[in-house]
């Protein structure tokens, strides 16, 4: 049984009032205080619903965000997630989440707290992109806590659904040719300017759409030049460690354009190394070297940028370029999804949907429809 009652007390500044929900859970008495009767009544109804489902956790028994975050990290390590992924999670927790919410009990968090947390991150000089990633990690912490029976709700997901409904039209950021994707002229200039050890990398990236991690982890045994195809079986993380691709769908076979075949055939060394694009010692090349020493120098020579340490386009832009070429060639959305290694067709449409051709002349289409039906 849970009751809502009014509590009044006196202070030096005068009389104060609050509303208290008193209830019994698993044989123990608990209370929760609210500024208004409406909030207290609403929380009581929600609490009683959670009790019936067996998911209610009293504030006194709830772990803090910092404690739940520690359990989340331990689980990530137990599950064998990549070292780079665990390191990123730990950074989110230690540098961004704990300083703001570390001592807060999970049971005390509300969707409004999530919005305040995100705004606080941005006010404290985190970028909106970083704030989004950190809030996502907070949601993962709460999801893990729910699975472990330590939390009754995931307020990050609740807040996210509300916010997305409100902002999805205003924040529909599309990839732009010449900004996010190299133009046709820029692609031609890149292909002409790329020489030496960087040419096979640039040519392969533009015509296959491989991720940077997939290019860095590509092995010669997975490249069949006679059949003009390569198979993505592994990737290299930021630490140079070889592992499985991002997902099952990332394991894929990609046909090779003649330019890629010829370039790789010329590049292939006699004393065959394991990796196709290694560093000078035959090991996995660092991403920073690929961009600053490789792409930067090529883009300066192509007249696309002026500072080799700040290339206009990175390898991910080359991946977008490949997708745009696939679409222009007339490949179906499902074919583009398979070539790009996307986990869902929705991801393909969300990223490249605006690049697919559409029939704008609706009147002409309806005229043709009528003609087929009634002449």
DRENGUSE-279293 format. One record per residue (C-alpha): residue number from 1; x, y, z; residue in three letters. Coordinates in steps of 0.2 Angstrom, whole numbers. Each point is the difference from the previous one (the first is absolute). Example, Ala and Ser with C-alpha at 12.3 -4.5 7.8 and 13.67 -1.06 7.14 Angstrom:
<pts>
+-----+-------+-------+-------+--------+
| num |  east | north |    up | residu |
+-----+-------+-------+-------+--------+
|   1 |    62 |   -22 |    39 |    ALA |
|   2 |     6 |    17 |    -3 |    SER |
+-----+-------+-------+-------+--------+
</pts>
This chain:
<pts>
+-----+-------+-------+-------+--------+
| num |  east | north |    up | residu |
+-----+-------+-------+-------+--------+
|   1 |     0 |     0 |     0 |    UNK |
|   2 |     7 |    17 |    -5 |    UNK |
|   3 |    -7 |    17 |     7 |    UNK |
|   4 |     3 |    18 |    -5 |    UNK |
|   5 |     0 |    12 |    14 |    UNK |
|   6 |     4 |    18 |     2 |    UNK |
|   7 |    14 |     5 |    11 |    UNK |
|   8 |     2 |    17 |     8 |    UNK |
|   9 |    14 |     7 |    10 |    UNK |
|  10 |     7 |    17 |     6 |    UNK |
|  11 |    17 |     8 |    -4 |    UNK |
|  12 |     8 |    17 |     3 |    UNK |
|  13 |    -7 |     5 |   -17 |    UNK |
|  14 |   -17 |    -5 |     4 |    UNK |
|  15 |   -12 |   -15 |    -2 |    UNK |
|  16 |     5 |   -13 |   -13 |    UNK |
|  17 |   -10 |   -14 |    -8 |    UNK |
|  18 |     3 |   -16 |    -9 |    UNK |
|  19 |    -9 |   -16 |    -6 |    UNK |
|  20 |     6 |   -17 |     6 |    UNK |
|  21 |    -3 |   -17 |    -7 |    UNK |
|  22 |     1 |   -13 |    13 |    UNK |
|  23 |     0 |   -18 |    -5 |    UNK |
|  24 |     6 |   -18 |     5 |    UNK |
|  25 |    11 |   -10 |   -12 |    UNK |
|  26 |     7 |   -17 |     4 |    UNK |
|  27 |    -4 |     3 |    19 |    UNK |
|  28 |     9 |    16 |     1 |    UNK |
|  29 |    -7 |    18 |     2 |    UNK |
|  30 |     4 |    13 |   -13 |    UNK |
|  31 |    -4 |    18 |    -3 |    UNK |
|  32 |     3 |    12 |   -15 |    UNK |
|  33 |    -4 |    19 |     1 |    UNK |
|  34 |    -7 |    11 |   -14 |    UNK |
|  35 |    -3 |    19 |    -1 |    UNK |
|  36 |   -18 |    -3 |    -6 |    UNK |
|  37 |   -14 |   -12 |     3 |    UNK |
|  38 |    -2 |    -3 |   -19 |    UNK |
|  39 |    18 |    -6 |    -1 |    UNK |
|  40 |    -2 |   -11 |    15 |    UNK |
|  41 |   -16 |    -8 |    -6 |    UNK |
|  42 |     8 |    -3 |   -17 |    UNK |
|  43 |    15 |    -8 |     7 |    UNK |
|  44 |   -10 |   -11 |    12 |    UNK |
|  45 |   -10 |    -7 |   -15 |    UNK |
|  46 |    16 |    -3 |   -10 |    UNK |
|  47 |     8 |    -8 |    15 |    UNK |
|  48 |   -14 |   -12 |     3 |    UNK |
|  49 |     0 |    -5 |   -18 |    UNK |
|  50 |    19 |    -4 |     1 |    UNK |
|  51 |    -3 |   -10 |    16 |    UNK |
|  52 |   -13 |   -11 |    -9 |    UNK |
|  53 |    13 |    -3 |   -14 |    UNK |
|  54 |    13 |    -4 |    13 |    UNK |
|  55 |    11 |    14 |    -6 |    UNK |
|  56 |    -1 |    13 |    13 |    UNK |
|  57 |    16 |     5 |     9 |    UNK |
|  58 |    -1 |    12 |    15 |    UNK |
|  59 |    12 |    15 |     0 |    UNK |
|  60 |     8 |    -7 |    16 |    UNK |
|  61 |     4 |   -16 |    -9 |    UNK |
|  62 |     5 |     8 |   -16 |    UNK |
|  63 |    18 |     0 |    -6 |    UNK |
|  64 |     8 |    17 |    -5 |    UNK |
|  65 |     4 |     4 |   -18 |    UNK |
|  66 |    18 |    -2 |     4 |    UNK |
|  67 |    -3 |   -18 |     8 |    UNK |
|  68 |   -11 |    -5 |   -15 |    UNK |
|  69 |    13 |     7 |   -12 |    UNK |
|  70 |    14 |   -11 |     8 |    UNK |
|  71 |   -11 |   -16 |    -2 |    UNK |
|  72 |    -3 |     5 |   -18 |    UNK |
|  73 |    18 |     1 |    -4 |    UNK |
|  74 |     4 |   -16 |     9 |    UNK |
|  75 |   -13 |    -9 |   -11 |    UNK |
|  76 |     7 |     8 |   -16 |    UNK |
|  77 |    17 |    -7 |     5 |    UNK |
|  78 |    -8 |   -17 |     4 |    UNK |
|  79 |    -8 |     0 |   -17 |    UNK |
|  80 |    16 |     2 |    -8 |    UNK |
|  81 |    -4 |    17 |    -9 |    UNK |
|  82 |    15 |     7 |    -9 |    UNK |
|  83 |    12 |    10 |    10 |    UNK |
|  84 |    -3 |    16 |    -9 |    UNK |
|  85 |   -19 |    -2 |     4 |    UNK |
|  86 |     3 |    -3 |    18 |    UNK |
|  87 |    12 |    15 |     1 |    UNK |
|  88 |   -12 |    11 |    -8 |    UNK |
|  89 |   -14 |    -6 |    12 |    UNK |
|  90 |    12 |     4 |    15 |    UNK |
|  91 |     4 |    17 |    -7 |    UNK |
|  92 |   -19 |     4 |    -1 |    UNK |
|  93 |    -3 |    -6 |    18 |    UNK |
|  94 |    15 |     8 |     8 |    UNK |
|  95 |     2 |    16 |    -9 |    UNK |
|  96 |   -18 |     5 |    -4 |    UNK |
|  97 |   -13 |   -10 |    10 |    UNK |
|  98 |     7 |    -2 |    17 |    UNK |
|  99 |     4 |    18 |     2 |    UNK |
| 100 |   -18 |     5 |    -3 |    UNK |
| 101 |   -10 |   -15 |     6 |    UNK |
| 102 |    11 |   -12 |     9 |    UNK |
| 103 |    -8 |     2 |    17 |    UNK |
| 104 |   -18 |     0 |    -6 |    UNK |
| 105 |   -10 |   -16 |     3 |    UNK |
| 106 |    -7 |    -8 |   -15 |    UNK |
| 107 |   -18 |     0 |     8 |    UNK |
| 108 |     1 |    19 |     1 |    UNK |
| 109 |     4 |     3 |   -18 |    UNK |
| 110 |   -14 |     7 |   -11 |    UNK |
| 111 |    -1 |     4 |   -19 |    UNK |
| 112 |     2 |    19 |     5 |    UNK |
| 113 |    16 |    -4 |     8 |    UNK |
| 114 |     7 |    -8 |   -16 |    UNK |
| 115 |    -4 |    16 |    -9 |    UNK |
| 116 |     8 |    10 |    13 |    UNK |
| 117 |    15 |   -11 |     0 |    UNK |
| 118 |     2 |     2 |   -19 |    UNK |
| 119 |    -2 |    19 |     1 |    UNK |
| 120 |    13 |     0 |    14 |    UNK |
| 121 |    13 |   -10 |   -10 |    UNK |
| 122 |    -2 |    13 |   -15 |    UNK |
| 123 |     1 |    15 |    12 |    UNK |
| 124 |    16 |    -8 |     7 |    UNK |
| 125 |     8 |     1 |   -17 |    UNK |
| 126 |    -4 |   -18 |    -6 |    UNK |
| 127 |    -5 |     0 |   -19 |    UNK |
| 128 |   -18 |    -5 |    -4 |    UNK |
| 129 |     7 |   -16 |    -8 |    UNK |
| 130 |    10 |    -5 |    16 |    UNK |
| 131 |   -16 |     4 |    10 |    UNK |
| 132 |   -10 |   -11 |   -10 |    UNK |
| 133 |    12 |   -15 |     1 |    UNK |
| 134 |     2 |     3 |    19 |    UNK |
| 135 |   -19 |     0 |     2 |    UNK |
| 136 |    -1 |   -16 |   -10 |    UNK |
| 137 |    13 |    -8 |    12 |    UNK |
| 138 |   -11 |     5 |    15 |    UNK |
| 139 |   -15 |    -8 |    -9 |    UNK |
| 140 |    11 |   -16 |    -1 |    UNK |
| 141 |     4 |     1 |    18 |    UNK |
| 142 |   -18 |     1 |     5 |    UNK |
| 143 |    -5 |   -14 |   -12 |    UNK |
| 144 |    13 |   -11 |     8 |    UNK |
| 145 |    -7 |     4 |    17 |    UNK |
| 146 |   -17 |    -4 |    -5 |    UNK |
| 147 |     6 |   -17 |    -7 |    UNK |
| 148 |     8 |    -3 |    17 |    UNK |
| 149 |   -16 |     5 |    10 |    UNK |
| 150 |     8 |    16 |     7 |    UNK |
| 151 |   -11 |    12 |    -9 |    UNK |
| 152 |   -18 |     1 |    -5 |    UNK |
| 153 |     1 |    11 |   -15 |    UNK |
| 154 |    12 |     8 |   -13 |    UNK |
| 155 |    -3 |    18 |     1 |    UNK |
| 156 |    12 |     4 |   -14 |    UNK |
| 157 |   -10 |   -10 |   -13 |    UNK |
| 158 |   -16 |     8 |     7 |    UNK |
| 159 |     8 |    18 |    -2 |    UNK |
| 160 |     7 |    -5 |   -17 |    UNK |
| 161 |   -17 |    -5 |    -8 |    UNK |
| 162 |    -7 |    16 |     6 |    UNK |
| 163 |    14 |    11 |    -7 |    UNK |
| 164 |     1 |   -10 |   -16 |    UNK |
| 165 |   -18 |     3 |    -4 |    UNK |
| 166 |     2 |    19 |     3 |    UNK |
| 167 |    16 |     2 |    -9 |    UNK |
| 168 |     1 |   -13 |   -14 |    UNK |
| 169 |    -6 |    12 |   -14 |    UNK |
| 170 |    12 |    14 |     6 |    UNK |
| 171 |    15 |   -10 |     1 |    UNK |
| 172 |    -1 |   -10 |   -16 |    UNK |
| 173 |    18 |     2 |    -5 |    UNK |
| 174 |     4 |    -7 |   -17 |    UNK |
| 175 |    17 |    -4 |    -7 |    UNK |
| 176 |     5 |    14 |   -13 |    UNK |
| 177 |    10 |    -3 |   -16 |    UNK |
| 178 |    15 |    12 |     2 |    UNK |
| 179 |    -1 |     0 |    19 |    UNK |
| 180 |    -2 |   -18 |     6 |    UNK |
| 181 |     2 |    -9 |   -17 |    UNK |
| 182 |    14 |     5 |   -13 |    UNK |
| 183 |    -7 |     6 |   -16 |    UNK |
| 184 |     3 |    -9 |   -16 |    UNK |
| 185 |    14 |    12 |    -5 |    UNK |
| 186 |     8 |    -2 |    17 |    UNK |
| 187 |    -1 |   -19 |    -2 |    UNK |
| 188 |     9 |     1 |   -17 |    UNK |
| 189 |    13 |    12 |     7 |    UNK |
| 190 |     3 |   -12 |    15 |    UNK |
| 191 |     2 |   -15 |   -12 |    UNK |
| 192 |    12 |    10 |   -10 |    UNK |
| 193 |    10 |     7 |    14 |    UNK |
| 194 |     2 |   -16 |    10 |    UNK |
| 195 |    17 |    -8 |    -3 |    UNK |
| 196 |    12 |   -12 |     9 |    UNK |
| 197 |    -6 |    -9 |    15 |    UNK |
| 198 |   -16 |    11 |     2 |    UNK |
| 199 |    -7 |    -4 |   -17 |    UNK |
| 200 |    -6 |   -17 |     3 |    UNK |
| 201 |    -8 |     5 |    16 |    UNK |
| 202 |    -9 |    15 |    -8 |    UNK |
| 203 |    -6 |   -10 |   -15 |    UNK |
| 204 |    -6 |   -14 |    11 |    UNK |
| 205 |    -9 |    11 |    12 |    UNK |
| 206 |    -9 |    10 |   -13 |    UNK |
| 207 |    -6 |   -15 |   -10 |    UNK |
| 208 |    -4 |   -12 |    14 |    UNK |
| 209 |    -7 |    10 |    14 |    UNK |
| 210 |    10 |    -9 |    14 |    UNK |
| 211 |     1 |     7 |    17 |    UNK |
| 212 |    16 |     7 |     6 |    UNK |
| 213 |     2 |   -15 |    12 |    UNK |
| 214 |    -4 |   -12 |   -14 |    UNK |
| 215 |    13 |     7 |   -11 |    UNK |
| 216 |    13 |     0 |    14 |    UNK |
| 217 |    -4 |   -18 |     3 |    UNK |
| 218 |    -2 |    -6 |   -18 |    UNK |
| 219 |    11 |   -15 |    -4 |    UNK |
| 220 |     7 |    -6 |   -17 |    UNK |
| 221 |    -8 |   -17 |     3 |    UNK |
| 222 |   -17 |     8 |     0 |    UNK |
| 223 |     4 |     9 |   -17 |    UNK |
| 224 |    -4 |   -11 |   -16 |    UNK |
| 225 |     7 |    10 |   -14 |    UNK |
| 226 |    -4 |   -13 |   -13 |    UNK |
| 227 |   -18 |     0 |     4 |    UNK |
| 228 |     0 |    19 |     4 |    UNK |
| 229 |    -7 |    -1 |    17 |    UNK |
| 230 |     5 |     2 |    18 |    UNK |
| 231 |    -8 |    -7 |    16 |    UNK |
| 232 |    -1 |    10 |    16 |    UNK |
| 233 |     3 |   -12 |    15 |    UNK |
| 234 |     9 |    11 |    13 |    UNK |
| 235 |     4 |    17 |     5 |    UNK |
| 236 |    14 |     9 |    10 |    UNK |
| 237 |    -5 |    11 |    15 |    UNK |
| 238 |     8 |    16 |     5 |    UNK |
| 239 |    14 |   -10 |    10 |    UNK |
| 240 |     4 |   -10 |   -16 |    UNK |
| 241 |    -8 |   -16 |     7 |    UNK |
| 242 |    -8 |   -11 |   -13 |    UNK |
| 243 |   -18 |    -6 |     4 |    UNK |
| 244 |   -16 |    -4 |    -8 |    UNK |
| 245 |   -10 |    13 |   -10 |    UNK |
| 246 |   -12 |    12 |     8 |    UNK |
| 247 |   -15 |   -12 |    -3 |    UNK |
| 248 |    -5 |   -16 |    -9 |    UNK |
| 249 |    -6 |    11 |   -14 |    UNK |
| 250 |    17 |     8 |    -1 |    UNK |
| 251 |     7 |   -17 |    -6 |    UNK |
| 252 |    -3 |     2 |   -19 |    UNK |
| 253 |     7 |    -3 |   -17 |    UNK |
| 254 |     3 |    15 |   -11 |    UNK |
| 255 |     4 |     0 |   -19 |    UNK |
| 256 |    15 |    10 |    -6 |    UNK |
| 257 |     0 |    13 |   -14 |    UNK |
| 258 |    14 |    -3 |   -13 |    UNK |
| 259 |    10 |    15 |     7 |    UNK |
| 260 |     0 |    -8 |    17 |    UNK |
| 261 |     6 |   -17 |    -7 |    UNK |
| 262 |    14 |     8 |   -11 |    UNK |
| 263 |     5 |    11 |    14 |    UNK |
| 264 |     1 |   -14 |    13 |    UNK |
| 265 |     9 |   -11 |   -12 |    UNK |
| 266 |    14 |    13 |    -2 |    UNK |
| 267 |     0 |     3 |    18 |    UNK |
| 268 |     1 |   -18 |     6 |    UNK |
| 269 |    18 |    -4 |     6 |    UNK |
| 270 |    10 |   -15 |    -5 |    UNK |
| 271 |     4 |    -4 |    18 |    UNK |
| 272 |   -18 |     0 |     4 |    UNK |
| 273 |    -5 |     9 |    16 |    UNK |
| 274 |   -15 |    -5 |    10 |    UNK |
| 275 |    -9 |    17 |    -1 |    UNK |
| 276 |    -4 |     9 |   -16 |    UNK |
| 277 |     3 |    18 |     8 |    UNK |
| 278 |    13 |    -3 |    14 |    UNK |
| 279 |    12 |    13 |     7 |    UNK |
| 280 |    18 |     0 |    -4 |    UNK |
| 281 |     3 |   -14 |    12 |    UNK |
| 282 |   -14 |   -11 |    -7 |    UNK |
| 283 |   -11 |     3 |    15 |    UNK |
| 284 |   -17 |     8 |     1 |    UNK |
| 285 |     1 |    19 |    -6 |    UNK |
| 286 |    -7 |    13 |    13 |    UNK |
| 287 |   -15 |    10 |    -6 |    UNK |
| 288 |     8 |    16 |     4 |    UNK |
| 289 |    14 |    -4 |   -13 |    UNK |
| 290 |   -12 |    -5 |   -13 |    UNK |
| 291 |    -9 |    17 |     1 |    UNK |
| 292 |    15 |    12 |     3 |    UNK |
| 293 |    14 |    -8 |   -10 |    UNK |
| 294 |   -11 |    -9 |   -12 |    UNK |
| 295 |   -16 |     8 |    -4 |    UNK |
| 296 |     6 |    17 |     4 |    UNK |
| 297 |    14 |     0 |   -12 |    UNK |
| 298 |   -10 |    -7 |   -14 |    UNK |
| 299 |   -14 |    13 |     3 |    UNK |
| 300 |    13 |    14 |     0 |    UNK |
| 301 |     7 |    -6 |   -17 |    UNK |
| 302 |   -18 |    -2 |    -6 |    UNK |
| 303 |    -3 |    18 |     4 |    UNK |
| 304 |   -14 |    -4 |    13 |    UNK |
| 305 |     8 |     6 |    15 |    UNK |
| 306 |    16 |    10 |     5 |    UNK |
| 307 |     5 |    -7 |    16 |    UNK |
| 308 |     5 |   -19 |     0 |    UNK |
| 309 |    -3 |    -2 |    18 |    UNK |
| 310 |   -18 |     6 |    -2 |    UNK |
| 311 |    -7 |   -10 |   -15 |    UNK |
| 312 |   -18 |     6 |    -6 |    UNK |
| 313 |    -5 |   -18 |    -2 |    UNK |
| 314 |     4 |   -15 |    11 |    UNK |
| 315 |    -2 |   -19 |    -4 |    UNK |
| 316 |   -18 |     1 |     6 |    UNK |
| 317 |    -4 |    13 |   -14 |    UNK |
| 318 |     8 |   -12 |   -12 |    UNK |
| 319 |   -12 |   -13 |     6 |    UNK |
| 320 |   -15 |    12 |    -3 |    UNK |
| 321 |     8 |     3 |   -18 |    UNK |
| 322 |    -1 |   -18 |    -3 |    UNK |
| 323 |   -18 |    -1 |     5 |    UNK |
| 324 |    -5 |    14 |   -11 |    UNK |
| 325 |     9 |    -8 |   -15 |    UNK |
| 326 |   -10 |   -16 |     4 |    UNK |
| 327 |   -16 |     9 |     0 |    UNK |
| 328 |     4 |    10 |   -16 |    UNK |
| 329 |     4 |   -17 |    -8 |    UNK |
| 330 |   -18 |    -5 |     3 |    UNK |
| 331 |     3 |   -13 |    14 |    UNK |
| 332 |   -15 |    -4 |    10 |    UNK |
| 333 |    -2 |     6 |    19 |    UNK |
| 334 |     3 |   -18 |     5 |    UNK |
| 335 |    15 |    -2 |   -10 |    UNK |
| 336 |     7 |    16 |     7 |    UNK |
| 337 |    -3 |    -6 |    17 |    UNK |
| 338 |     9 |   -16 |    -3 |    UNK |
| 339 |    15 |     8 |    -8 |    UNK |
| 340 |     1 |    13 |    14 |    UNK |
| 341 |    -2 |   -13 |    14 |    UNK |
| 342 |   -14 |     9 |     8 |    UNK |
| 343 |   -10 |   -10 |    13 |    UNK |
| 344 |   -17 |     5 |    -6 |    UNK |
| 345 |    -8 |     8 |   -16 |    UNK |
| 346 |    -6 |    14 |    12 |    UNK |
| 347 |    18 |     5 |     3 |    UNK |
| 348 |     3 |     1 |   -19 |    UNK |
| 349 |   -15 |    11 |    -3 |    UNK |
| 350 |     4 |    11 |    15 |    UNK |
| 351 |    17 |     3 |    -6 |    UNK |
| 352 |    -2 |     0 |   -19 |    UNK |
| 353 |   -19 |     1 |    -4 |    UNK |
| 354 |     1 |    17 |    -7 |    UNK |
| 355 |    13 |    -6 |   -13 |    UNK |
| 356 |   -12 |   -13 |    -8 |    UNK |
| 357 |    -9 |     7 |   -15 |    UNK |
| 358 |   -18 |     4 |     2 |    UNK |
| 359 |   -14 |     4 |   -12 |    UNK |
| 360 |    -5 |    18 |     3 |    UNK |
| 361 |   -13 |     1 |   -14 |    UNK |
| 362 |   -15 |    -8 |     9 |    UNK |
| 363 |   -12 |     7 |   -12 |    UNK |
| 364 |     9 |    -9 |   -15 |    UNK |
| 365 |     0 |   -16 |    10 |    UNK |
| 366 |   -18 |     1 |     4 |    UNK |
| 367 |    -4 |     3 |   -19 |    UNK |
| 368 |    10 |   -16 |    -4 |    UNK |
| 369 |    -9 |    -9 |    13 |    UNK |
| 370 |   -17 |     5 |    -7 |    UNK |
| 371 |     6 |    -4 |   -18 |    UNK |
| 372 |     4 |   -18 |     5 |    UNK |
| 373 |   -17 |    -2 |     8 |    UNK |
| 374 |   -12 |     8 |   -11 |    UNK |
| 375 |    10 |     6 |   -15 |    UNK |
+-----+-------+-------+-------+--------+
</pts>
